[in-house]
């Protein structure tokens, strides 16, 4: 009786200890979950077949992490901070059947990451910020039967992504922001196949003409793409020590936006530092009182798989300007106009008021030197626009216009320039 009691007490002690389960004492099933680990422990038995690393703080994986654990069957890595899986991480795990990587931070999986895992049957990648899956990612997985890609950030997928997965029976891909444009035509065609893994898995979020519809119920001609179009790049303003230029671009699929700076450097949505570009195309330039790098021409380029579009904008700041002066200068910078000119959209022309007194012919020559003409406000909209420019410069002055009476040619007035875009 005493011997039995001792064995029972020892068993209870081992099962209730939180550290013994994740140590060299665990022979086959090691529970190392929720222990604040930042890397895969290397002091476990070489003979373990199940390793649970759920809920730790691991950020990357490499082949050396598992090189000694070649007998693993189940590998649970969910709810970590994993963003990088280096090539060859799972190589030489000939007995591996299940890999759980859900709820991590994977935004990119390199082709071949899951190569040389001949017995793998279950692969769970749901709730990762994966925007797409590259062709070849799941090649050489002859036994894979179940895959979960739910709740990622996938917008499109290659139709041949599962061609080399002959036994795949269960595939879940819902709750993704699918963009059902022309890129999805090959996938739509495959849906009609008898054993297509895509059936009833893809509900479209964009574009608006197919929003909420299942891909298998959309006609091919409705899966469209449109070249990018830059709607505006002329709303410039300075606030304090920050300059904002907003480049609004449309297209299907939504275009990516880059901005070429006056220095020639290219800023993207991933850039950082003094100049940043948001995903929506807003360029933010900070610390403009310290540097004149903000002055010059900016080029906004919007691109998607079917084309690109570009627009230019000019910011002009001088050393020693006050913030108020910079704000005024920024307000007069317009898309496609020379420095100092302001765009009037309805007539697609640029205008500038001069403060120097000139005769009519002198004023006309000033305009001609800039490649323009004296302004001729023939509509009420243009007249109001011109009046605002003149009043902003000097509300009490008189100006030469293209319709002025030459009978007063000898008088000196101020000139307003109009120049075509």
Buried (B, 14 or more C-beta within 10 A) or exposed (E): EEEEEEEEEEEEEEEEEEEBBBBEEBEEEBBBBEBEBEBBBEEBBEEBBBBBBBBBEBBBBBEEBBBEBBBBBBBBBBBBEBBBBEEBBBBEBEBBBBBBBBBBEBBBBEBBBBBBBEBBBBBBBBBBBBEBBBBBBBBBBEBBBBBBBBBBEBBBBBBEBBEBBEEBEEBBBBBBEBBBBBBBBEBBEBBEEEEBBBBEBBBBBBBEBBEEBBBBEBEEEBBBBBBBBBBBBBBBEBEEEBBBBBBBBBBBBBBBBBBBBBEEEBBEBEBEEBBBBEEEBBBBBBBBBEEBBBBBEBBBBBBBBBBBBBBBBBBBBEEEBEBEEBBEBBBBBBBBBBBBBBBBEEBEBBBBBBEEBBBBEBBBEBBEEBEBBBBBBEEEEBBEBBEEBBEEBEEEEBBBBBEBEEEEEEEBBBBBBBBEB
